[in-house]
Amino acid sequence: MWPGRGYDDRVTATEPLEALLRSAFPDAGELAVEDRTGGGDHFQVTVSSGRFAGLSLVEQHRLVYDALAEPLADGSIHELRIRTTAHSEGS
């Protein structure tokens, strides 16, 4: 189980997810994780990465799901909304 699960501290709930995403997308120009309800299991993630260049939206989202596979599998994430954009090097 991920730290912050079941707590009201939104920062604590989002930190492990943000760490996983930063590891998967080290070039991210924008990376944000928002606890949408304050319950620690409904999240909005936003990632802008060069890894998404040339990929369909479905493929981009699949990379995000892959990065968050563990918390998705153990139930730490009940709902996940994803926003992705591709950016080129230097943007």
MIDOSE-1310 file (N, C-alpha, C; in nm, 2 decimals, decimal comma, always signed):
residues 91
mwpg	+0,08/-0,12/+0,00/+0,00/+0,00/+0,00/+0,09/+0,12/+0,00; +0,04/+0,23/-0,07/+0,12/+0,35/-0,09/+0,10/+0,44/+0,03; +0,21/+0,52/+0,06/+0,20/+0,61/+0,17/+0,09/+0,71/+0,14; +0,02/+0,75/+0,24/-0,09/+0,86/+0,23/-0,22/+0,80/+0,20
rgyd	-0,23/+0,67/+0,17/-0,36/+0,61/+0,14/-0,45/+0,62/+0,26; -0,57/+0,68/+0,24/-0,66/+0,70/+0,35/-0,64/+0,82/+0,44; -0,54/+0,90/+0,41/-0,52/+1,02/+0,48/-0,57/+1,14/+0,41; -0,59/+1,25/+0,48/-0,64/+1,37/+0,42/-0,53/+1,46/+0,36
drvt	-0,40/+1,42/+0,39/-0,29/+1,50/+0,34/-0,27/+1,47/+0,19; -0,31/+1,57/+0,11/-0,31/+1,55/-0,03/-0,16/+1,54/-0,09; -0,07/+1,62/-0,02/+0,07/+1,61/-0,07/+0,12/+1,47/-0,05; +0,10/+1,41/+0,07/+0,15/+1,28/+0,10/+0,09/+1,18/+0,00
atep	-0,03/+1,19/-0,04/-0,10/+1,09/-0,13/-0,04/+1,10/-0,27; +0,00/+1,22/-0,31/+0,05/+1,24/-0,45/+0,20/+1,22/-0,46; +0,28/+1,23/-0,36/+0,42/+1,22/-0,37/+0,47/+1,09/-0,43; +0,43/+0,98/-0,39/+0,48/+0,85/-0,45/+0,44/+0,84/-0,60
leal	+0,32/+0,89/-0,63/+0,28/+0,88/-0,77/+0,37/+0,98/-0,86; +0,40/+1,10/-0,80/+0,48/+1,19/-0,87/+0,62/+1,13/-0,89; +0,67/+1,07/-0,79/+0,81/+1,01/-0,80/+0,81/+0,90/-0,91; +0,71/+0,82/-0,92/+0,70/+0,72/-1,02/+0,70/+0,78/-1,16
lrsa	+0,62/+0,88/-1,18/+0,61/+0,95/-1,30/+0,74/+1,02/-1,34; +0,81/+1,09/-1,24/+0,93/+1,15/-1,27/+1,04/+1,05/-1,31; +1,04/+0,94/-1,25/+1,13/+0,83/-1,29/+1,10/+0,78/-1,44; +0,98/+0,77/-1,47/+0,94/+0,72/-1,61/+0,96/+0,83/-1,71
fpda	+0,94/+0,96/-1,67/+0,95/+1,07/-1,77/+1,04/+1,18/-1,72; +1,17/+1,15/-1,71/+1,27/+1,24/-1,66/+1,28/+1,37/-1,74; +1,24/+1,37/-1,86/+1,24/+1,49/-1,95/+1,12/+1,57/-1,94; +1,02/+1,54/-1,85/+0,89/+1,60/-1,85/+0,91/+1,75/-1,83
gela	+0,85/+1,83/-1,92/+0,85/+1,97/-1,91/+0,74/+2,02/-1,81; +0,64/+1,94/-1,80/+0,53/+1,96/-1,70/+0,49/+1,82/-1,65; +0,48/+1,82/-1,51/+0,44/+1,69/-1,45/+0,37/+1,73/-1,32; +0,24/+1,69/-1,31/+0,16/+1,73/-1,19/+0,07/+1,61/-1,16
vedr	+0,05/+1,60/-1,03/-0,04/+1,50/-0,98/-0,13/+1,57/-0,88; -0,26/+1,56/-0,90/-0,36/+1,63/-0,81/-0,45/+1,52/-0,75; -0,47/+1,53/-0,62/-0,57/+1,44/-0,55/-0,70/+1,51/-0,57; -0,78/+1,46/-0,65/-0,91/+1,53/-0,69/-1,01/+1,54/-0,58
tggg	-1,02/+1,44/-0,49/-1,12/+1,44/-0,39/-1,07/+1,46/-0,25; -0,94/+1,45/-0,23/-0,89/+1,46/-0,10/-0,88/+1,33/-0,02; -0,93/+1,22/-0,09/-0,94/+1,09/-0,02/-0,81/+1,00/-0,05; -0,73/+1,05/-0,14/-0,60/+0,98/-0,17/-0,61/+0,86/-0,26
dhfq	-0,72/+0,86/-0,34/-0,73/+0,75/-0,44/-0,80/+0,79/-0,57; -0,83/+0,92/-0,59/-0,88/+0,97/-0,72/-0,78/+1,08/-0,76; -0,72/+1,06/-0,88/-0,61/+1,15/-0,92/-0,62/+1,20/-1,06; -0,57/+1,32/-1,08/-0,56/+1,38/-1,22/-0,41/+1,39/-1,23
vtvs	-0,35/+1,33/-1,34/-0,21/+1,35/-1,37/-0,19/+1,42/-1,50; -0,10/+1,51/-1,51/-0,06/+1,58/-1,63/+0,08/+1,56/-1,66; +0,12/+1,52/-1,78/+0,25/+1,49/-1,82/+0,28/+1,55/-1,96; +0,38/+1,63/-1,97/+0,43/+1,67/-2,10/+0,57/+1,62/-2,12
sgrf	+0,59/+1,53/-2,22/+0,72/+1,46/-2,24/+0,75/+1,44/-2,38; +0,88/+1,45/-2,41/+0,93/+1,41/-2,55/+0,90/+1,27/-2,58; +0,89/+1,18/-2,48/+0,86/+1,04/-2,51/+0,73/+1,02/-2,58; +0,64/+1,12/-2,57/+0,51/+1,10/-2,64/+0,51/+1,14/-2,78
agls	+0,62/+1,20/-2,83/+0,63/+1,25/-2,97/+0,60/+1,13/-3,07; +0,50/+1,16/-3,16/+0,47/+1,06/-3,26/+0,38/+0,94/-3,21; +0,34/+0,95/-3,08/+0,25/+0,84/-3,03/+0,11/+0,89/-3,03; +0,02/+0,80/-3,05/-0,13/+0,83/-3,03/-0,16/+0,86/-2,89
lveq	-0,27/+0,92/-2,86/-0,31/+0,95/-2,73/-0,32/+0,82/-2,65; -0,38/+0,71/-2,71/-0,39/+0,58/-2,64/-0,25/+0,53/-2,60; -0,15/+0,54/-2,69/-0,01/+0,50/-2,66/+0,05/+0,59/-2,55; +0,02/+0,72/-2,55/+0,07/+0,80/-2,45/+0,02/+0,76/-2,31
hrlv	-0,11/+0,74/-2,31/-0,17/+0,70/-2,18/-0,13/+0,57/-2,13; -0,10/+0,48/-2,23/-0,05/+0,35/-2,19/+0,09/+0,36/-2,12; +0,17/+0,45/-2,16/+0,30/+0,47/-2,09/+0,28/+0,52/-1,95; +0,18/+0,61/-1,93/+0,15/+0,66/-1,80/+0,09/+0,54/-1,71
ydal	+0,00/+0,46/-1,76/-0,05/+0,35/-1,69/+0,07/+0,25/-1,65; +0,16/+0,23/-1,74/+0,28/+0,14/-1,72/+0,36/+0,20/-1,60; +0,38/+0,33/-1,60/+0,46/+0,39/-1,49/+0,39/+0,38/-1,36; +0,25/+0,37/-1,36/+0,18/+0,37/-1,23/+0,12/+0,23/-1,21
aepl	+0,18/+0,13/-1,27/+0,13/-0,01/-1,26/+0,11/-0,06/-1,12; +0,20/-0,04/-1,03/+0,20/-0,09/-0,90/+0,08/-0,03/-0,82; +0,07/+0,10/-0,81/-0,04/+0,15/-0,73/-0,18/+0,13/-0,80; -0,18/+0,11/-0,93/-0,31/+0,07/-0,99/-0,34/-0,07/-0,95
adgs	-0,25/-0,16/-0,95/-0,27/-0,30/-0,92/-0,31/-0,32/-0,78; -0,25/-0,25/-0,68/-0,28/-0,27/-0,54/-0,40/-0,19/-0,49; -0,47/-0,12/-0,58/-0,59/-0,05/-0,54/-0,57/+0,09/-0,48; -0,44/+0,13/-0,48/-0,42/+0,27/-0,42/-0,48/+0,38/-0,51
ihel	-0,49/+0,35/-0,64/-0,55/+0,44/-0,73/-0,69/+0,38/-0,77; -0,80/+0,45/-0,73/-0,93/+0,40/-0,77/-0,97/+0,46/-0,90; -0,94/+0,59/-0,92/-0,97/+0,66/-1,04/-0,85/+0,74/-1,09; -0,83/+0,74/-1,22/-0,71/+0,81/-1,27/-0,75/+0,88/-1,40
rirt	-0,74/+1,01/-1,40/-0,76/+1,10/-1,52/-0,62/+1,14/-1,57; -0,60/+1,13/-1,70/-0,47/+1,15/-1,75/-0,48/+1,26/-1,86; -0,38/+1,35/-1,86/-0,36/+1,45/-1,96/-0,22/+1,44/-2,00; -0,20/+1,42/-2,13/-0,06/+1,41/-2,18/-0,05/+1,50/-2,30
tahs	+0,08/+1,55/-2,32/+0,11/+1,63/-2,44/+0,26/+1,59/-2,47; +0,29/+1,60/-2,60/+0,43/+1,58/-2,64/+0,50/+1,71/-2,65; +0,62/+1,72/-2,61/+0,70/+1,84/-2,63/+0,83/+1,80/-2,69; +0,89/+1,89/-2,77/+1,02/+1,86/-2,83/+1,13/+1,90/-2,74
egs	+1,25/+1,85/-2,77/+1,36/+1,89/-2,69/+1,38/+2,04/-2,69; +1,40/+2,09/-2,57/+1,42/+2,24/-2,56/+1,29/+2,32/-2,55; +1,17/+2,25/-2,55/+1,05/+2,33/-2,53/+1,01/+2,32/-2,38
